[in-house]
Amino acid sequence: MTYPTGVLASQQIEAMVATGAITAPDLVAGQVQPASLDLRLGDVAYRVRASFLPGAGRSLTDRLPEFEMHRIDLSDGAVLEKGAVYLVPLQERLSLPAGLSAVANAKSSTGRLDLLTRTVTDGGTEFDRIPTGYDGPLYAEICPRSFSVLVRPGMRLNQIRFRAGEAVLDDDALRALHDQSPLVDGVPVIDEGLGFSVDLEPGPGDLVGWRAKPHTGVIDLDRLGHYAPRDFWEAIRTDRRQIILDPGAFYILVSREAVTIPPTHAAEMAPYLAMVGEFRVHYAGFFDPGFGHGTPARGVLEVRCHEAPFVLEHGQVVGRLVYEAMSDVPAQLYGQGIASNYQGQGLKLSKHFATP
């Protein structure tokens, strides 16, 4: 089957399952998203001493004995400890036809917990990228960086998006799309994607963000709206429209711009130029068609500072959205009758936390 150029929509993903291009036993409600498929954990985790890639021509199971420390049965739930690295076979596998490639990323809630989750394939030479024609299993590499987490089989920490050909909009096409359907409020900054900046304008109580506490309890990923933010996060407050990022610390901030993703497009958040500062923004980067459409939503920024303390100022450009055309308009858009936790969002922690 051939597909028009672009990111595959939900109904096209379901067709891939029906034809065997995706093996996904017993799909659950909400697993197929408007432009992606959630991937589910299997029933065992391998604690490994280091992150690794199998390399060309080698399977992950061939390499695993070099790095495995012990294996953990997830059947009754198990804790993945902060600072450790784990590999978990996923329930889905792929048999991609020629012309279709895939890219994976952590889900929004995963990224907001600083839970580094990347997809690994047999023969893989890079994370989260699956080449056309790949036929084999999928694995999740999981490294909890701020909080230890309790996981069970079937949990969905990462997601995969399928592409037919190349459909990234260049800057001219992006400007034309903005003229037709405004992508941000205000004047867009377009330079190899749509630039976005950080909002450090003080909110109620001068709140501008959250910083993960270094010593906390375990987060059960099945418990939603359960945890008190104060037990895991330190509120970041300022009346100066700037903050100093501490090396090694993890922050939740918010974009100044309200973002819109039209139904005909999808977007992915990408790092901005490294020269703007010693930090990385956004580990979970998929924006589905319909995000912010009709209900403006700002982008939540997952920020980690690197080697040196860095002053971040209100309005500073910190990242960019790369837009892609959809192969087809999804049968159901983000926020319309599906479990879309972050439609219309502002500064917001993951869904596991109660409203502050």
N, C-alpha and C positions, 0 to 999 in steps of 0.2 A: 504494500500500500504506500502511496506517495502522499506527502502532505505539502500544502502551500508553505512557503518560507515563513518562518517565525517561531515563536514560542508556542508549544502545544497547549491547547485549552483542555478543560476538565473532560469534556466528552471525547476528545481525541485520546486522552490518557486512558479512559475507560475502554476505548476500542483496542488500545495496545494490550490491556489486560485480557480482553476477550480473544485476541489473536495469539497470545502467548509471548509477545515481545516483552511483557512484564509478567513475571510470576509473582502473584500476591495472593496467597491463600486467604480466603474468607475476609475480603475487604470489610472494614468497619466504617460506620457512618462518620463522615467528615474527613476520612483519610485522603480522598481526592479533593484537592483544593482547586480554586479557579484556574491556576496555571502551574500546579505542582502536585506531587504525590508525597504524602508523609511516609517515612520509613519506620518500621517497627523493630524494636529490639528482640533478639532471640532469647534463648533460655540459659545461656552461659556467657560469662565474661572472663577474659584472659588478662590477668595482671601482667604487664610487660615492663621491663626495666627501662625502656626508652621508646619514644616514638620512632617508627620506621616505615619505609615504603618497600614493597616487595621487589620492585625493579623489573625491567623488561624481561619477559620470558619466564618469570618465576611467580609461583602462586604464594599467597599469604600463608597457607598451611605448610608450605615448604620452608618458609623463613621463621615461622613461629617458634620452633624449638630453640632458636638462637637467643630469643628474648623473653620467652615465657618464664614467669616466676611461679605462678600458681593459677588455678582456674577456680571460678566461683559460680555456684549454681544460683541462678536468679529466680528459680521457680517460686520460692516463697518470699521474694524480695531480698535485696542485699544492698549494703552501703558501699558506694564508690567514694573513696577517701580523697579529700583535698590534696592536691599535689602529686597524685599517682596517675599512671597512664594505663588505660584498659582498652582492649579490643573486644567488640561484641559482634558476632555474626548477626546479620539482619534477616528478617523473614522474607524479604523481597529479593529477587534476582532478576537479571536482565538478559535479554537476547536481542540486542538492538539491530534493526535492519540498517543497511547502508543508507547514508544520508541523514540519519538521526544521531545526535550526540546528546550528552546530558551534563548538567552541572548540579552539584549539591551544595547545601548550606544548612547551618543550624537554624532551627525554628526561632521565632522571636522570643518566646519564653525561655528557651535554652540560652540564647545569647545574653538575656537580661540577668541570668544567674551566673554569668561568667563561666559557663560550662562549655569549654572548648570541645566541640564535636565536629569531626571531619569524616568524610566518607573515603574508604579505601577499597580498591579493586585488585584482583589478581593482575600481575604484570604492571601495576600502577607505578608511574614515575612522578606523579604529583597528586596531591589531595584534591578531592571534590570535583575532579574532571574525569568524565567517562567518554572515551572516544567512540566514534561511529563504529558499529559492528561488534562492540564488546558483548561477549557471551560468557556470563559467569556470575558468581556470588558477589554480594556487597557486605562490607563490614563498616562498623562505626568505631572510630578511635575517639575515646572520651577521656578528657582530662579536666576534672573539677579544679578550678583555679582559686575560687573564693570560698565556696561552701561544699562540704560533703553532702552527697545526695543519696536518697534511697530510691532504687529503681526496680522495676519488675518487667517480665516479658510483655511485649506488646506496647510498651511506652514509645512515644514518637518524639524523638529529640532532634532529628534532622529531616530534611525534605529534599526532593529531587525535581529538577525542572528539565524538560526535554526541548530540543531545538532542531528544527529543520533548516539547514543552511545557516546563513548569517543575516541577522535582522537588526543589528544595532543601528540606532539613528545617529547620523553625524550631526554636527552642530547646526548646519543649515536646516536639516529636517526637524531638528529639535525646536528651533526657533519657529518654524512653520507650524508645528504642532501646538506650541504655546500660544501662537496667534489665533489658532482655531479653537483651542480649549485650554485656558490658562492652567499651567502646571503648578505655579506657586502664586501666592499673593504678593504683589509688588513686582519690581523689575527683576527678571531672571538673570542670574549669572551663569552664562553658558560658555564652557571651555572644556571640551572633551567630556561632555556630560553636563548635567544641571547641578551647579554648585549650591551647597547649603551651608548655613552658618549656625553658630551656637547661640542660644538664648540665655543670657545671664542677667536679664532684667529682673530685679527682685520680685518674687510673687508674694503671696500671703506669708507674713512672718519672715520675709526676706529669703524664702526658700528658692534655691535655683537648681538643686540636684541632690544626689545621694552618693555616699561613698561606702563601699562594703567594709564591714568590720572584720578585723583579722582573726578573731577567735569566736566562733559561733557553734550552734548545734547543727544537727542534720536536717535537711529539707526533704520531706517525702513528696516526690513529684506528683503524686496523686491527690494531694491536699490543696484545694484551690480556695483562695480567699481566707486562708487559715492562719498564717503567721503574722505576728505583729512586726511591722517594719523596724521598730526601735531595737528588736533583738538581733537584727542582722545588718542594719544600715545606720550610718551616721548622716543626719541631715546636713547638707552644705548650704550655708547662708552667707549672703553678702549684701552690702548696700553700696558697693563700689563698681558693680557690673564687671567684675573680674574675679577669678579664683586662681590659686596656685596648685597645680597638679603635683602630687607626690609620686616619685618613682616607685613603680610596682603596685600602686593602688589602682582600684577599679571603681569607675564612676558611672552613674546613670545621669545623663543630662538630656536636653531636648533641643531640637532645632528651632531657630527663630521663624523659619518659613513654614506655612501650612502647605502640605504637598497634596497633589492630586495625580492619580494614575487613571487615565481614561480607560474605558472598557476594551478599547482596541489595542492596548499596550500593556506591557509589564515593565518592571524596573528592578535594577539591582544596585545596592549601595556599594560603592568602591572607595578605597582610600584616596585621599587627596595627595598632592605632592608632598614628599617627605620633608621638603625644605621648610614647610610651615611650622614644624615643631616636632619635638621628640615624643610623639604619642600616636596611638592608633585608635581609629574610630570605627565602630560597628563591626561586630563579628557575625551577626545574623542579617543577611542583606537582601532577601527577596521582598518585593512589594508587588502584591497581586493586582490584577485589573480590578478597578472599582475602589481601591484604597483611597479614601478621602474624597471620592466622587460624590458630590452633593452634601457631604458632611466633612468639612475641612479637618485634616488630621496632621499633626506635626510628627516629625520623625524622632523617635527616641534614640539617643546616641549612647552606645556602650563604649566607654573611653578607658584606655589603659595608658598610663605614662611610662616611658622607658627610662633612659639612663639618668636624666637630670631633671630637677624641678622645673616646671614650665608654667609661665603665666598665660592663662587663657582669658581672652577678653570678649565681651559681648559683641556679637556681629562678626567675629572672626570666621572665615571660611574654613571648614574642617573636613569636608567630604564632598562627594558628588554622586548623583544618581545617573546611571546609564540606562536609557530607555531602549526597549526593543519592541518591534511590532509583534502582535499575536498572529499565529497561523490561522486562528478562528476566534471569534468572540466567545468567551466562556458562557455555558448555559446558565451559570449562576455566578454572580459577581461577589467580590469581597464585601462582607457586611450585609448581604441581602439573603436572610433566611438561613445562614450557616453560622457556625460557631466562630465568629470573628471577634477576638477578644480586644482588639486595639483600634477599632474604627472610631474616629472622632477623638482620638487620644490627645493628651498633652504630656506633661511630665508624669510618667507612669511606671511603676515597678512591675515585675512579672505578675501573672495571674495568681501566683501562690500566696500573695500577701494581701492582707486586709487593707481597705482604704485608710490612709493615715488620718 
